[in-house]
Amino acid sequence: MEIEQQLAASIKAAVKDLYGVELADKQVQISPTRKEFEGHLTVMVFPFMKQCQKSNPEELGREIGEWLVAHEALVGKYNVIKGFLNMSINASSWVDKLKKIYDNENYGIQPVTDQSPLVMIEYSSPNTNKPLHLGHLRNILLGWSLSQILEACGNKVVKTNIVNDRGIHICKSMLAWQKWFDGATPESAGKKGDHLIGDCYVAFDKHFKAEVKEILANDPEVNAIVKEDDEKTAEARKAAAEAKSPLMQEAREMLRKWEAGDAEVRALWSKMNEWVYAGFDETYAQMGVGFDKIYYESNTYLEGKDIVLDGLEKGLFFRKDDGSVWADFTEQGLDQKLLLRKDGTSVYMTQDIGTAKLRYQDYPIDKMIYVVGNEQNYHFQVLSLLLDRIGFKWGKDLVHFSYGMVELPNGRMKSREGTVVDADDLMASMIDDARQASSERLADMPEAEKEDVYRIIGLGALKYFLLKVNPVNNMVFNPEESIDFNGNTGPFIQYTYARIQSLIRKSGLESFSIDNDVEISEKEQTIIQKLVDFESVVLRAGKEFSPAQIANYTYDLVKEYNQFYHDCQILKEEDEKKRNFRLALSACVARVVKTAMRLLGIEVPNRM
């Protein structure tokens, strides 16, 4: 980044000196030179040909190139391909850059000060009716990584979670526990609390579907419903059967009692939620993530209801004949949005309004980021408009970090049917896969250390696979591919780090001197250029909300380093200056890999 800035300034100086033209910063776009051409960095001269009164781009490129060789110490030589000026940086400049990287323990990380903007990031957002699953994993890992990246970009970050601990889905699990689980506890069932409650949720759905099937088969009133076509008739009959289901009516009655503060319902709710929270905490700890502040829907929905009722009184919203409260966004090209049901109970949107208000009361937030899947794009579009209509000035500025769904090779997952991939089971399976794949490599390691390395490799494989994909894309998670020690995987990167640590241990040195006049190869220059790029990659990943950029940069870096490792002598290099330089280069690669992986929430082992 520093080199690019220096070159951009020199190119502007060259154009001013040669042609008397003042270029704008945006006109000078510098990028890495394409691999098929000689050079390190390239600038396209087309954007300023007209101002310089030049009709031949190659002539313009040559004149600027000659000026740079004569006046800019960074540039050793150049070549011009059509309108592209490719510049080769002097080897001595690369050595100087490596020295600066080597001396900077926090290379690539911007300092956080009292004046730094405060960014709040919401992620996880689980329901307390089921354990965390593979879909949650992508959400949580993206949220955690984004928080690390934005902090590395110089922001103060508050990591927050909203626990959806109330609502009809929670009552379904509670009702199922009462009916079919005979007073089971996590201890008596031998299960984590979130798993036990997830079983309750699945049980409710099983019995509910059976009731609906029975009603559809035998209820004359339901079967009398006829619409304009067979498909709409089937949909209308199903909806009527679901509304008639005694189980669903009981669940809705339980929700009304909960909102009315019924002591018995509230006591059961508290007990079952505590079981779930204990289970969530175990899962978060295994994942290596956490939060600075947790909000609960049970505390925030009342704030939201008060705001909605106040807006109703002010004419911002309207009430339908059935008593439900809505917001009308048809003038904005959207539709009407439900805010309170006809029985007065809240919906997710109500809770989000109340949570937003409380957060801005608690923190001087400069930016609010919601990490939520792309199936909720419309929800957050409406939430932004709602908050703005209510009068919260920050409404229009909220950011929905929308990401694609994660699926398995055999298709999508469904919580109600119990077909999800449980997060705990998946992490345990990945650790076991790591054990199978690397037990022979670690045969001489103490057992406790081996188990820790298996954990680091297994979770690293899982996290890297989920984070290396552009967040906006849907993805398929394949455990077998993720644990591979070759290719664009976490274990491949971790193995490279461990290899460098072994190299440094074998050197017997604690630090390495870098001589200014050491002779370095093109391959070494390429690796230094990749290291120099790290700072700008972090800043770009923060600006574009993309941990994938960190992941794929790291893979490219270790791929370049492994080529160098195989092609060049390091410990056996007879020239002491070169040997020390290569060890210092290796140490810098290891440091950047460790920092980059930390930004992804991934540990790296010293031995592997």
C-alpha positions as CSV (number, residue, x, y, z in Angstrom):
1,M,0.0,0.0,0.0
2,E,2.8,2.4,0.9
3,I,4.7,1.5,-2.3
4,E,1.5,2.1,-4.4
5,Q,0.9,5.4,-2.7
6,Q,4.5,6.5,-3.3
7,L,4.3,5.4,-7.0
8,A,1.0,7.2,-7.5
9,A,2.5,10.4,-6.2
10,S,5.5,10.1,-8.4
11,I,3.4,9.4,-11.5
12,K,1.4,12.5,-10.8
13,A,4.7,14.4,-10.4
14,A,5.9,13.0,-13.7
15,V,2.8,14.1,-15.6
16,K,3.0,17.6,-14.0
17,D,6.7,17.9,-14.9
18,L,6.4,16.5,-18.4
19,Y,3.1,17.9,-19.5
20,G,2.0,20.6,-17.0
21,V,-1.1,18.5,-16.1
22,E,-2.5,18.1,-12.6
23,L,-4.0,14.6,-12.3
24,A,-6.7,13.7,-9.9
25,D,-6.0,10.8,-7.5
26,K,-8.7,8.6,-9.0
27,Q,-7.0,8.8,-12.4
28,V,-3.9,7.0,-11.2
29,Q,-5.0,3.4,-10.6
30,I,-2.1,1.1,-9.7
31,S,-2.5,-2.7,-9.6
32,P,-0.2,-5.8,-9.5
33,T,1.3,-6.6,-12.9
34,R,-0.2,-9.6,-14.6
35,K,1.9,-12.7,-14.3
36,E,2.6,-13.0,-18.0
37,F,4.3,-9.6,-18.1
38,E,7.5,-8.4,-16.5
39,G,7.2,-6.0,-13.6
40,H,5.6,-5.7,-10.2
41,L,3.1,-2.9,-10.5
42,T,1.1,-1.5,-13.4
43,V,-0.6,1.8,-14.2
44,M,-3.0,2.3,-17.1
45,V,-2.2,5.6,-18.9
46,F,-5.4,5.8,-21.0
47,P,-7.2,7.9,-18.4
48,F,-4.9,10.9,-18.9
49,M,-3.9,10.7,-22.5
50,K,-6.2,13.5,-23.6
51,Q,-5.1,15.8,-20.8
52,C,-1.4,15.2,-21.8
53,Q,-2.3,15.7,-25.5
54,K,-1.0,12.4,-26.5
55,S,-2.5,10.1,-29.1
56,N,-0.1,7.2,-28.7
57,P,-0.5,5.4,-25.3
58,E,2.9,3.6,-25.7
59,E,4.7,6.8,-26.2
60,L,3.0,8.3,-23.1
61,G,3.9,5.2,-21.1
62,R,7.6,5.3,-22.2
63,E,8.0,9.0,-21.4
64,I,6.5,8.5,-17.9
65,G,8.6,5.4,-17.4
66,E,11.8,7.2,-18.3
67,W,11.0,10.0,-15.8
68,L,10.3,7.4,-13.0
69,V,13.6,5.6,-13.6
70,A,15.4,8.9,-13.4
71,H,13.5,10.4,-10.4
72,E,11.9,7.7,-8.4
73,A,14.2,5.4,-6.4
74,L,11.6,2.7,-6.2
75,V,11.6,2.0,-10.0
76,G,14.5,0.1,-11.5
77,K,13.1,-0.5,-14.9
78,Y,9.9,-0.5,-16.9
79,N,8.2,-1.8,-20.0
80,V,5.1,-0.6,-21.8
81,I,2.4,-3.0,-23.3
82,K,0.0,-0.9,-25.3
83,G,-1.5,1.5,-22.7
84,F,-0.1,-0.3,-19.6
85,L,3.1,0.9,-17.9
86,N,4.6,-2.0,-16.0
87,M,7.1,-1.0,-13.4
88,S,9.8,-3.2,-11.8
89,I,10.7,-2.2,-8.2
90,N,14.3,-2.1,-7.3
91,A,15.4,-5.2,-5.3
92,S,16.9,-2.9,-2.6
93,S,13.4,-1.3,-2.1
94,W,11.9,-4.8,-1.5
95,V,14.6,-5.5,1.0
96,D,13.8,-2.3,2.8
97,K,10.1,-3.1,2.8
98,L,10.8,-6.5,4.3
99,K,12.9,-5.0,7.1
100,K,9.9,-2.7,8.0
101,I,7.6,-5.7,8.0
102,Y,10.0,-7.8,10.1
103,D,10.4,-5.0,12.7
104,N,6.6,-4.4,13.0
105,E,5.0,-7.0,15.3
106,N,1.5,-5.6,14.4
107,Y,2.0,-5.4,10.7
108,G,-1.2,-5.0,8.8
109,I,-3.2,-4.0,11.9
110,Q,-4.4,-0.3,12.3
111,P,-4.4,1.1,15.8
112,V,-7.7,1.7,17.6
113,T,-7.9,5.1,19.4
114,D,-10.4,7.0,21.4
115,Q,-11.4,8.8,18.2
116,S,-12.0,5.5,16.3
117,P,-15.6,5.0,15.0
118,L,-17.7,2.5,17.0
119,V,-19.2,-0.3,14.9
120,M,-21.7,-2.7,16.4
121,I,-22.0,-6.1,14.7
122,E,-25.0,-8.4,15.4
123,Y,-24.5,-12.1,14.6
124,S,-25.7,-15.6,15.7
125,S,-29.3,-14.5,16.7
126,P,-30.4,-18.0,17.7
127,N,-33.8,-19.2,18.7
128,T,-34.1,-21.0,22.0
129,N,-36.1,-23.8,20.5
130,K,-33.2,-25.7,18.9
131,P,-29.4,-26.1,19.0
132,L,-27.0,-24.2,16.7
133,H,-26.6,-25.9,13.3
134,L,-24.5,-25.5,10.1
135,G,-26.4,-22.5,9.0
136,H,-25.7,-20.8,12.3
137,L,-22.0,-21.7,11.9
138,R,-21.6,-19.7,8.7
139,N,-23.4,-16.8,10.3
140,I,-21.4,-16.8,13.5
141,L,-18.0,-17.3,11.8
142,L,-18.8,-14.5,9.3
143,G,-19.8,-12.2,12.2
144,W,-16.8,-13.0,14.4
145,S,-14.4,-12.7,11.4
146,L,-15.9,-9.4,10.3
147,S,-15.5,-8.0,13.9
148,Q,-11.8,-9.0,13.9
149,I,-11.3,-7.5,10.5
150,L,-13.1,-4.2,11.2
151,E,-11.1,-3.9,14.5
152,A,-7.9,-4.5,12.5
153,C,-9.0,-1.6,10.2
154,G,-8.9,0.7,13.2
155,N,-12.5,0.6,14.4
156,K,-13.8,0.1,17.9
157,V,-16.1,-3.0,17.7
158,V,-19.0,-4.2,19.9
159,K,-19.9,-7.8,19.2
160,T,-23.6,-8.3,20.0
161,N,-26.2,-11.1,19.8
162,I,-30.0,-11.0,20.0
163,V,-31.5,-14.1,21.4
164,N,-34.9,-14.9,20.1
165,D,-36.2,-16.4,23.4
166,R,-39.9,-15.8,23.0
167,G,-42.6,-16.4,20.5
168,I,-44.7,-19.1,19.0
169,H,-41.7,-21.4,18.2
170,I,-40.6,-21.3,21.8
171,C,-44.1,-22.2,23.0
172,K,-44.2,-25.1,20.6
173,S,-41.1,-26.6,22.4
174,M,-42.5,-25.9,25.8
175,L,-45.8,-27.5,25.0
176,A,-44.1,-30.6,23.6
177,W,-42.0,-30.9,26.7
178,Q,-45.1,-30.8,28.9
179,K,-46.9,-33.4,26.8
180,W,-44.4,-36.0,25.8
181,F,-41.1,-35.6,27.7
182,D,-42.1,-36.7,31.1
183,G,-40.2,-34.0,33.0
184,A,-36.9,-34.8,31.3
185,T,-33.9,-32.6,32.1
186,P,-30.5,-32.4,30.4
187,E,-29.0,-34.5,33.2
188,S,-31.7,-37.2,33.1
189,A,-31.6,-37.3,29.3
190,G,-27.8,-37.2,29.1
191,K,-28.0,-34.4,26.6
192,K,-27.0,-30.7,26.2
193,G,-29.9,-28.5,27.1
194,D,-30.2,-27.0,23.6
195,H,-30.3,-30.6,22.1
196,L,-33.1,-31.6,24.5
197,I,-35.2,-28.6,23.6
198,G,-34.5,-29.2,19.9
199,D,-36.0,-32.7,20.3
200,C,-39.1,-31.1,21.8
201,Y,-39.4,-28.8,18.8
202,V,-39.1,-31.7,16.4
203,A,-41.7,-33.7,18.4
204,F,-44.2,-30.8,18.2
205,D,-43.9,-30.7,14.5
206,K,-44.4,-34.4,14.1
207,H,-47.6,-34.4,16.2
208,F,-48.8,-31.2,14.6
209,K,-48.4,-32.6,11.1
210,A,-50.3,-35.7,12.1
211,E,-53.2,-33.5,13.4
212,V,-53.3,-31.5,10.2
213,K,-53.3,-34.6,8.1
214,E,-56.2,-36.0,10.2
215,I,-58.2,-32.7,9.9
216,L,-57.6,-32.6,6.1
217,A,-58.9,-36.2,5.8
218,N,-62.0,-35.9,8.0
219,D,-63.1,-32.3,8.5
220,P,-66.1,-31.4,6.2
221,E,-65.8,-27.7,6.8
222,V,-62.2,-27.7,5.7
223,N,-62.8,-29.9,2.7
224,A,-65.7,-27.6,1.6
225,I,-63.2,-24.8,0.8
226,V,-62.9,-24.3,-2.9
227,K,-60.7,-21.7,-4.7
228,E,-60.2,-20.8,-8.3
229,D,-57.7,-23.6,-9.0
230,D,-56.6,-26.9,-7.4
231,E,-53.3,-25.5,-6.1
232,K,-55.0,-22.5,-4.3
233,T,-57.7,-24.8,-3.0
234,A,-55.0,-27.2,-1.5
235,E,-53.2,-24.2,0.1
236,A,-56.4,-22.8,1.6
237,R,-57.5,-26.2,3.0
238,K,-54.0,-26.7,4.5
239,A,-54.1,-23.2,6.2
240,A,-57.6,-23.9,7.5
241,A,-56.5,-27.3,8.9
242,E,-53.5,-25.8,10.6
243,A,-55.6,-23.1,12.2
244,K,-58.0,-25.7,13.5
245,S,-55.2,-27.8,15.0
246,P,-55.7,-28.2,18.7
247,L,-51.9,-28.3,19.2
248,M,-51.4,-25.0,17.4
249,Q,-54.3,-23.4,19.3
250,E,-52.7,-24.6,22.6
251,A,-49.3,-23.1,21.5
252,R,-50.9,-19.8,20.7
253,E,-52.8,-19.7,24.0
254,M,-49.5,-20.4,25.8
255,L,-47.9,-17.4,24.0
256,R,-50.8,-15.2,25.1
257,K,-50.3,-16.4,28.7
258,W,-46.6,-15.7,28.4
259,E,-47.2,-12.1,27.2
260,A,-49.8,-11.7,30.0
261,G,-47.1,-12.7,32.5
262,D,-48.7,-16.0,33.6
263,A,-46.5,-17.3,36.5
264,E,-46.5,-21.0,35.6
265,V,-45.8,-20.4,31.9
266,R,-43.0,-18.0,32.7
267,A,-41.4,-20.4,35.2
268,L,-41.3,-23.2,32.6
269,W,-40.0,-20.8,30.0
270,S,-37.2,-19.6,32.3
271,K,-36.2,-23.1,33.2
272,M,-36.0,-24.4,29.6
273,N,-34.2,-21.3,28.3
274,E,-31.5,-21.7,30.9
275,W,-30.9,-25.2,29.7
276,V,-30.5,-23.8,26.1
277,Y,-28.2,-21.0,27.2
278,A,-25.9,-23.4,28.9
279,G,-25.8,-25.5,25.7
280,F,-25.2,-22.4,23.5
281,D,-22.3,-21.3,25.7
282,E,-20.6,-24.7,25.3
283,T,-20.9,-24.5,21.5
284,Y,-19.6,-20.9,21.4
285,A,-16.6,-21.9,23.5
286,Q,-15.8,-24.7,21.2
287,M,-16.0,-22.4,18.2
288,G,-13.8,-19.8,20.0
289,V,-16.3,-17.0,19.6
290,G,-18.1,-14.7,22.0
291,F,-20.0,-11.4,22.5
292,D,-19.6,-8.1,24.3
293,K,-23.3,-7.7,24.8
294,I,-26.3,-10.0,24.6
295,Y,-29.9,-8.7,24.1
296,Y,-33.0,-10.9,24.6
297,E,-36.1,-10.5,22.6
298,S,-38.1,-11.0,25.9
299,N,-36.7,-7.7,27.1
300,T,-36.8,-5.7,23.8
301,Y,-40.2,-6.6,22.3
302,L,-42.1,-4.4,24.8
303,E,-39.9,-1.4,23.8
304,G,-40.9,-2.2,20.2
305,K,-44.6,-2.5,21.0
306,D,-44.6,0.8,22.8
307,I,-42.9,2.5,19.8
308,V,-45.4,0.9,17.4
309,L,-48.4,2.0,19.5
310,D,-46.9,5.5,19.7
311,G,-46.5,5.5,15.9
312,L,-50.1,4.3,15.5
313,E,-51.3,7.2,17.6
314,K,-49.2,9.6,15.5
315,G,-50.7,8.3,12.3
316,L,-47.4,6.6,11.1
317,F,-49.1,3.2,11.1
318,F,-52.7,1.9,10.7
319,R,-54.9,-0.7,12.3
320,K,-56.9,-3.2,10.3
321,D,-60.5,-4.2,11.1
322,D,-59.2,-7.4,12.9
323,G,-57.1,-5.3,15.3
324,S,-53.7,-6.0,13.8
325,V,-51.3,-3.0,13.3
326,W,-49.5,-2.5,10.0
327,A,-47.0,-0.1,8.2
328,D,-47.8,0.9,4.6
329,F,-44.8,1.1,2.3
330,T,-46.7,0.9,-1.0
331,E,-45.6,4.4,-2.0
332,Q,-42.0,3.1,-1.7
333,G,-42.7,0.3,-4.1
334,L,-43.0,-2.3,-1.3
335,D,-46.1,-3.7,0.5
336,Q,-47.7,-3.5,3.9
337,K,-45.8,-4.9,6.9
338,L,-47.4,-6.5,9.9
339,L,-46.1,-5.0,13.2
340,L,-48.6,-6.4,15.8
341,R,-50.9,-9.4,15.3
342,K,-54.7,-9.1,15.9
343,D,-54.3,-10.6,19.3
344,G,-51.7,-7.9,20.2
345,T,-48.6,-10.2,20.1
346,S,-45.4,-9.1,18.5
347,V,-43.6,-10.2,15.4
348,Y,-39.8,-10.1,14.7
349,M,-40.0,-6.6,13.2
350,T,-41.5,-5.3,16.5
351,Q,-38.6,-6.8,18.4
352,D,-36.0,-5.4,16.0
353,I,-37.4,-1.9,16.4
354,G,-37.1,-2.1,20.2
355,T,-33.6,-3.7,20.1
356,A,-32.4,-1.0,17.8
357,K,-33.6,1.7,20.2
358,L,-31.9,0.1,23.2
359,R,-28.7,-0.4,21.5
360,Y,-28.4,3.2,20.5
361,Q,-29.2,4.1,24.0
362,D,-26.4,1.8,25.3
363,Y,-23.7,2.7,22.9
364,P,-22.6,5.8,20.7
365,I,-22.8,3.6,17.6
366,D,-21.4,5.0,14.3
367,K,-22.4,2.0,12.2
368,M,-24.8,-0.9,12.9
369,I,-24.2,-4.1,11.0
370,Y,-26.7,-7.0,11.0
371,V,-25.2,-10.4,9.9
372,V,-28.2,-12.2,8.6
373,G,-28.9,-14.5,5.6
374,N,-30.1,-13.2,2.3
375,E,-33.6,-14.7,2.8
376,Q,-34.1,-11.7,5.2
377,N,-33.1,-9.0,2.6
378,Y,-36.6,-7.6,2.5
379,H,-36.9,-7.6,6.3
380,F,-34.0,-5.3,6.7
381,Q,-35.0,-3.1,3.8
382,V,-38.3,-2.5,5.6
383,L,-36.6,-2.2,9.1
384,S,-34.4,0.6,7.7
385,L,-37.5,2.5,6.4
386,L,-39.4,1.8,9.6
387,L,-36.7,3.2,11.8
388,D,-36.4,6.3,9.6
389,R,-40.2,6.8,9.6
390,I,-40.3,6.5,13.4
391,G,-37.7,9.3,13.6
392,F,-34.5,7.5,14.4
393,K,-31.9,9.3,12.3
394,W,-29.7,6.3,12.1
395,G,-32.4,4.2,10.4
396,K,-31.2,4.7,6.9
397,D,-27.6,4.0,7.7
398,L,-28.0,0.4,9.1
399,V,-26.1,-2.2,7.1
400,H,-27.5,-5.6,6.4
401,F,-24.5,-7.9,5.8
402,S,-26.4,-10.3,3.7
403,Y,-24.9,-13.7,3.0
404,G,-25.9,-16.8,1.0
405,M,-27.2,-20.1,2.4
406,V,-25.0,-23.0,3.2
407,E,-26.2,-26.4,2.1
408,L,-24.9,-30.0,2.1
409,P,-24.2,-32.1,-1.0
410,N,-27.6,-33.8,-0.4
411,G,-29.6,-30.6,-0.1
412,R,-31.1,-28.1,2.3
413,M,-31.7,-28.6,6.1
414,K,-35.0,-28.3,8.0
415,S,-35.0,-27.7,11.8
416,R,-38.6,-28.8,12.3
417,E,-38.0,-32.1,10.6
418,G,-34.7,-32.7,12.5
419,T,-32.7,-32.9,9.3
420,V,-30.2,-30.1,10.2
421,V,-26.5,-30.7,10.7
422,D,-25.9,-30.0,14.4
423,A,-23.0,-27.6,15.0
424,D,-21.7,-29.7,17.9
425,D,-21.8,-32.9,16.0
426,L,-20.2,-31.3,12.9
427,M,-17.3,-29.8,15.0
428,A,-16.7,-33.2,16.7
429,S,-16.8,-34.9,13.3
430,M,-14.3,-32.5,11.9
431,I,-11.9,-33.0,14.8
432,D,-12.2,-36.8,14.3
433,D,-11.5,-36.4,10.6
434,A,-8.4,-34.4,11.5
435,R,-7.4,-37.2,13.9
436,Q,-7.7,-39.8,11.1
437,A,-5.9,-37.7,8.6
438,S,-2.9,-36.6,10.7
439,S,-2.4,-39.2,13.5
440,E,0.6,-40.8,11.8
441,R,2.3,-37.4,11.3
442,L,2.0,-36.7,15.0
443,A,3.0,-40.1,16.3
444,D,5.9,-38.7,18.4
445,M,3.8,-36.0,20.1
446,P,2.4,-36.2,23.6
447,E,-1.2,-37.3,23.7
448,A,-2.6,-34.1,25.1
449,E,-0.7,-32.0,22.6
450,K,-1.9,-34.2,19.8
451,E,-5.6,-33.8,20.8
452,D,-5.1,-30.0,20.8
453,V,-3.6,-30.1,17.3
454,Y,-6.5,-32.3,16.0
455,R,-8.9,-29.7,17.4
456,I,-7.0,-26.8,15.8
457,I,-6.8,-28.6,12.4
458,G,-10.4,-29.8,12.4
459,L,-12.0,-26.5,13.4
460,G,-9.5,-24.7,11.1
461,A,-10.7,-26.8,8.2
462,L,-14.3,-26.1,9.0
463,K,-13.9,-22.4,9.5
464,Y,-11.7,-21.8,6.5
465,F,-14.0,-23.7,4.2
466,L,-17.0,-21.7,5.3
467,L,-15.1,-18.3,5.1
468,K,-13.2,-18.7,1.8
469,V,-16.3,-18.4,-0.3
470,N,-17.6,-14.9,-1.1
471,P,-20.2,-14.2,1.5
472,V,-22.9,-13.2,-1.0
473,N,-22.8,-16.6,-2.6
474,N,-24.7,-19.8,-1.6
475,M,-22.3,-22.6,-0.9
476,V,-22.2,-26.3,-0.4
477,F,-20.2,-27.5,2.6
478,N,-18.2,-30.7,1.9
479,P,-16.3,-32.0,5.0
480,E,-14.1,-34.3,3.0
481,E,-12.8,-31.5,0.8
482,S,-12.3,-29.1,3.7
483,I,-9.9,-31.4,5.6
484,D,-7.5,-31.9,2.6
485,F,-3.9,-31.0,3.3
486,N,-3.5,-29.8,-0.3
487,G,-5.2,-27.0,-2.1
488,N,-7.1,-24.0,-0.9
489,T,-7.9,-25.4,2.6
490,G,-7.3,-24.5,6.2
491,P,-5.0,-27.5,6.9
492,F,-2.8,-26.6,3.9
493,I,-2.2,-23.1,5.3
494,Q,-1.8,-24.4,8.9
495,Y,0.8,-26.9,7.7
496,T,2.8,-24.2,6.0
497,Y,2.8,-22.2,9.2
498,A,4.0,-25.2,11.2
499,R,6.6,-25.9,8.5
500,I,8.1,-22.4,9.0
501,Q,8.1,-22.8,12.8
502,S,10.0,-26.0,12.4
503,L,12.5,-24.2,10.1
504,I,13.0,-21.4,12.6
505,R,13.5,-23.9,15.4
506,K,16.1,-25.8,13.4
507,S,18.0,-22.6,12.7
508,G,18.7,-22.2,16.4
509,L,18.3,-18.4,16.1
510,E,15.8,-16.1,17.8
511,S,16.1,-13.3,15.3
512,F,17.5,-12.7,11.9
513,S,19.5,-9.8,10.4
514,I,18.6,-8.4,7.0
515,D,21.6,-6.8,5.2
516,N,20.7,-4.0,2.8
517,D,23.0,-5.3,0.0
518,V,21.8,-8.9,0.1
519,E,21.1,-10.3,-3.4
520,I,17.5,-11.5,-3.7
521,S,15.7,-13.5,-6.4
522,E,12.6,-12.7,-8.4
523,K,10.7,-15.3,-6.4
524,E,11.7,-13.6,-3.1
525,Q,10.7,-10.2,-4.5
526,T,7.3,-11.7,-5.4
527,I,6.8,-13.0,-1.9
528,I,7.7,-9.6,-0.4
529,Q,5.2,-7.9,-2.7
530,K,2.6,-10.3,-1.4
531,L,3.5,-9.4,2.1
532,V,3.3,-5.7,1.3
533,D,-0.2,-6.2,-0.1
534,F,-1.5,-7.6,3.2
535,E,-2.3,-4.2,4.7
536,S,-4.4,-3.1,1.7
537,V,-6.1,-6.6,1.6
538,V,-7.2,-6.1,5.3
539,L,-8.5,-2.6,4.6
540,R,-10.3,-3.8,1.5
541,A,-11.8,-6.8,3.3
542,G,-13.1,-4.4,5.9
543,K,-14.5,-2.0,3.4
544,E,-16.3,-4.7,1.4
545,F,-17.2,-6.9,4.4
546,S,-15.5,-9.9,2.9
547,P,-13.5,-12.4,5.1
548,A,-13.1,-14.4,1.9
549,Q,-10.5,-11.8,0.7
550,I,-8.4,-12.5,3.7
551,A,-8.7,-16.3,3.2
552,N,-7.8,-16.3,-0.4
553,Y,-5.0,-13.9,0.0
554,T,-3.5,-16.2,2.6
555,Y,-3.8,-19.2,0.4
556,D,-2.0,-17.3,-2.5
557,L,0.7,-16.2,0.0
558,V,1.5,-19.7,1.3
559,K,1.3,-21.1,-2.3
560,E,4.0,-18.7,-3.3
561,Y,6.0,-19.5,-0.2
562,N,5.8,-23.2,-0.7
563,Q,7.2,-22.9,-4.3
564,F,10.1,-20.8,-2.9
565,Y,10.6,-23.4,-0.1
566,H,10.9,-26.2,-2.6
567,D,13.1,-24.3,-5.1
568,C,15.5,-22.5,-2.8
569,Q,17.9,-23.6,-0.1
570,I,17.3,-22.0,3.3
571,L,19.1,-23.6,6.2
572,K,21.6,-25.2,3.8
573,E,22.3,-21.9,2.0
574,E,26.0,-21.3,2.3
575,D,25.9,-17.5,1.9
576,E,25.1,-16.3,5.4
577,K,23.4,-13.1,4.2
578,K,21.1,-15.0,2.0
579,R,20.4,-17.6,4.7
580,N,19.5,-15.0,7.2
581,F,17.4,-13.1,4.7
582,R,15.4,-16.2,3.8
583,L,14.9,-17.1,7.4
584,A,13.6,-13.5,8.0
585,L,11.4,-13.7,4.9
586,S,10.0,-17.0,6.2
587,A,9.4,-15.5,9.7
588,C,7.5,-12.6,8.1
589,V,5.3,-15.0,6.1
590,A,4.5,-17.0,9.2
591,R,3.6,-13.8,11.1
592,V,1.3,-12.6,8.4
593,V,-0.3,-16.1,8.1
594,K,-0.9,-16.1,11.8
595,T,-2.4,-12.6,11.8
596,A,-4.6,-13.4,8.7
597,M,-5.9,-16.6,10.2
598,R,-6.6,-14.9,13.5
599,L,-8.8,-12.5,11.6
600,L,-10.7,-15.5,10.3
601,G,-11.0,-16.9,13.9
602,I,-8.6,-19.7,13.1
603,E,-5.7,-21.0,15.2
604,V,-2.4,-22.2,13.8
605,P,-0.3,-24.9,15.4
606,N,3.4,-24.7,16.0
607,R,3.8,-28.4,15.1
608,M,1.8,-30.4,12.7
